[in-house]
Amino acid sequence: MNQLQKIKNCELVEIKIANTTSSRWAFPFSENLKGKKVIGLETYQLANVAKAPSGNALINATAFKDAFLTLQITGKEKIKEIPLVGFVASSNNGLIKTLEPAEIDLQKSYVSFSQTTNLVVNESIIFAFYFE
């Protein structure tokens, strides 16, 4: 059963893979999220979205399965190394992961990979951050 969800504010943030040797990729700065309380987030797979707004293809399915999300909230990694696949709404009956309203320090938050052999330069990971 699909549930309607109201979207008040949302910002798409893209992590661009610049090399295949780094296993950790920080989020870029987002002016629109600075000082905002995030209430939910989701990410997208190549099967659902072919390209990021930059034109980069999304990371391949194998690399996606090797990816883990860590979010820093109030100076601590409160969400740590959660498999990225758990944040794909289309794989969770359309449900977006909700959070207690919190200001996330994006530049200290990151996606890490258990292995980098499946990463491809100039591919991206995109996230939709829902905020108050």
Secondary structure, 3 states (H helix, E strand, C coil): CCCCCCCCCEEEEEEECCCCCCCEEECCCCHHHCCCCEEEEEECCCCCCCECCCCCEECCHHHHHCEEEEEEECCEEEEEEEEHHHHEHHHCCCCCEEEEEECECHHHCEEEECCCCCCCCCEEEEEEEEEC
